């Protein structure tokens, strides 16, 4: 519109110029020429003023149109944003609304809810479509199963705190069990308490990995020696814990029978109790760099099951396999008196350290190391019983070290090496000669993960490959050899 007005003004100006030029070429007298010149000039000024007025009016109209267009555009954008907000509100899932309600409830009364689901697919080299001849358990490990499905309720208000958590899984068939049930009295009640007394079912205060939450760990399972010494991680008892400045401590008295062991899980067959504790430090040692370290110890009492008395009996051994009783094939077995159960001592000491920070500038880096030495404490791998067949103590030693790195806040990769020797004094008979042998097992674990967040739900996918080296196999000559039992695990995880 404005360009059209400008063209009109230019056309009128050019017309006036041509008219004035033509009139200037006509022969007139001096006086008449002067009068006519003044008249033409006045007419030209009048025309220019008229054109200027029209141009100004058109510019005002154009400005008003622009303002009206901008106003309508802003209104349309606001309406579109409101529509998108309504669509997003209507598309929220019921789970997100429940999570928001839980957050409101927590802010009002200190009650919170959280959950974790981990579904695994594993592929192991030792898998067979057979059953274990001793336990009748399947030997197949190429399967899909629920590793963890947990629902946790926590309460924190003033000096009181409590936790109730249940676990469901299909690792060894479907089972549901209480996992973490505890009540805590804290002083003071806000922030990091220097003094907190807890009773119930809680984690054993030893080292770093035992206390680490499963949703925080990149690797699908804890290292081998931690799973052997502390199967299940949780035990019943009482704990005194707290912190002051950079110092952290925990001291617990527990049954000594973790819920993941195979003998008396969650029960205590003797009067003695295990005493365990950890003393550590946690401090910022540099820009965005946090260091944690600690020493742990455990002193306890194990239990050796006795034997029941037996009656005299007769046994027949078909030596020549002819199906008939012949001389020398029948023998009497005298009865025996029962042997009472006995207790034995066990202990462990350990040290751990971790470093966390954005060292490379691309995401959080975590480096960690832990080692432990124990005696007669294995309750999950090669169960230690010094009063059993061997009649001697079992000395255990294990360690692990590793590093993980985050990328773009969504991806994480890591490598971990762990080593465990369940019996440093083990022997093996080779060619009728008893020699020292090794039952150690070492594992290189390589893991990568990607995670996402939708509302209050956190999702993660983990792929891990474990390269296992041990002495559980035998070569053609009957000598100990590495058993090919590498493991591939694919995990899908959801948590809120």
Secondary structure by P-SEA (a helix, b strand, c coil): caaaaaaaaaaaaaaaaaaaaaaaaccccaaaaaaaaaaaaaaaaaaaaaaaaaaaaaaaaaaaaaaaaaaaaaaaaaaaaaaaaaaaaaaccaaaaaaaaaaaaaacccbbbbbbbbbbbbbbcccccccccccccccccccccccbbbbbbbbbcccccbbbbbbbbccccccccccccbbbbbccccccccbbbbbccccccccccccccccccccccccaaaaaaccccccbbbbbbccccccccccccccccccccccccccccccbbbbbbcccccccccccbbbbbbcccccbbbbbbbbbbbccbbbbbccccccccccccbbbbbbbbbbbbbbbbbbccccccccccccccccbbbbbcccccccccccccccccccccccbbbbbbccccbbbbbcccccccbbbbbbbbcccbbbbbcccbbbbbbcbbbbbbbbcccccccccbbbbbbbbbbbcccccccccccccccccbbbbbbbbbbcc
